[in-house]
Amino acid sequence: MIQHPYVTEKATLMAEKDNVLQFIVDTNDTKTTVKREIESLFKVKVERINMMMTMKGKKKAIVSFAEANTATELAQGWEYSEVRKWT
């Protein structure tokens, strides 16, 4: 289950340059479950997912999208208040 987007300066640069978004997810989630959830929630095609544990013990999913500019379009559609609700 996606908990919230991981928004930092570096994550924003990666969205613009590499067409990826980062999310904090449940520690029990797998790449497959995160892929299904992202594709159904945002109606986009996911190309690849990398997972890692943060220094704070949370699981982060780095999601690459198949179509160009998908990450920036999704991120621009989020308002600060929407992201704040996820945290």
C-alpha positions, 0 to 999 in steps of 0.5 A: 500500500502506498503511504505517500510520495517521497518528495525531496529536491533530489526526487524532483530532479529525478522526476524531471530527468529520469521520468521516475517518482518515489513513494514510501510504501508498506514494508511488506509490499513487493514490486508486483503489488506496488506496480499494480497499485500505481497502474490502477491508481494513476492509470499509467504504465509502469516500466520498472520498480526498484525498492530500498529501505531508507535510513529511517527503516521505511521502504521506498519504491522508485517507479519508472514510467514507460511513457515520457514525461509521465512523472512530471505530469503526475507530480505537477497535478499534486497540490501540496495539500493533497501530498500533506494528506498522505503523510 
